[in-house]
Amino acid sequence: MLALVATQHHFHQLAAWCIIGGMVWDALDGALARLWRVSSDFGKEMDALADLVTFGVAPSFLLYQQIVGVTSIYILPTLILFPVCGALRLARFNTTPPASGGHFTGMPITAAGGVLALCSLSWMWITSYGAVALALLLSWLMVSHIPYPGLKSVPLLTTPLGICLGVGVVTLFFILWRAWLFIPLLLYTLVAPFICKMFSS
């Protein structure tokens, strides 16, 4: 909601950081729920509803507001497609058994929404056309059957020490290299499926 309000008032960078903050909390809530053994079906459904707004609707609306006036209004169907594919991705995740090896089927909406949000922080070299093309690619990746590694497939990240290290690395990256924060998420988008296949073979 903070991202949507910030977008409406043209604070685009603030909106992007709200979505990135949501990514951090989304990673923490799952890890802490597993650590404290308080996972439940209610939590799973609640998490999916929050993910759809934070990583589906908010990034798409942010991108739309930045593009309007630069390119044609006809890009609207493309940006509607993004949250729709995100909803399909979440529904499939909640209704199918977990894949073997701890990986996801299709790109997680959290990562896809993060990549789309970070377009606004790298607008000078992403451009509106590049952002629309990226939104289409991410929409397809979410509903595809391409495997993506998840946090649960990294044993270290299921321990208290691993959680603290993960938060520390993200914080350090934000402080020192925030202008390049787009790069690791883009690498995850393009390279993670190949890594996942290498470890599963």
Disulfide bonds with the S-S distance in Angstrom:
none
